[in-house]
Amino acid sequence: MKYRIKYLLLFLPALVLWGTAATMIAGYKARIWNIGARESYPASLMSEGVMIAVNPLFNDALAAQVFDKDDIVTRGIMPLAVVIFNDNDHAIEVDGMSIQLIRDEERIRTVTPGEVVSRLYGSGKSLLGQPTSKFHNEKALEDFDNKFLLHKPIAPHSKGGGFVYLPVYNAGNLASYLSTASVYIPNVYRQDDGSRLVFFEISLNAALPAAGSRHGASR
């Protein structure tokens, strides 16, 4: 009998861990994200017939309205919405992987959906690029991947967009940090001839006071 008890105690932590992972995987539900009217995005820039707007989900409450996880920013990831309005007669394409958050000498690039899910569903915080969990939440991964702005084509006289996922290290003071930061978008291309538009650099300060009213999500 005592050997049976010892055996159960030995495997109890693993059973609890697997049970927690199974609960997280089963519980995730993708949430709808809608693009708002262009005038609802004060942090924006117009150039060569293209308007690009950015909207940082800089706290857990804002991020949870778009993604089904209530501690995204606390765990070190800030989703940044990038919305594109194309007024041209030709399609354009935005390279999301080249987008950077810049502040003074700091330049922060997006991490991939796989890295995001690994950090969010791991057993704790990790350094950038070091996964914290061997479990994979496939439903969360699918949602973060679907909303990821990679190579996004925008048809003529149309709109589109998605998210980049920026690693953050001081969630409690993030709004203050972002108030003096900008989003740098270097690679915007015409699809008809492959030429590159002038880069976009958009200050985030205007997006901060009322960001909660512009999240564009519905439950």
SULVENPE-V98017 format. One line per field, one symbol per residue. burial: I if it has 9 or more other C-alpha atoms within 8 Angstrom, else O. A space follows every 50 residues. Layout:
burial: ???
//
This chain:
burial: OOOOOOOOOOOOOOOOOOOOIOOIIOOIOIIOOOOOOOOOIOIIIOOOOI IIIIIIIIIIOIIIIIIIOOIIIIIIIIIIIIIIIIIIOIIIIIIIIIII IIIOOOOIIIIOIOIIIIIIIIOOIIOOOOIIIOOIIOIIIOIIOOOIIO IIOIIIIIIIIIIIIIIIOOIOOIOOOIIIIIIIIIIIIIIOOOOOIOII IIIIIIIIOOIOOIIIIIO
//
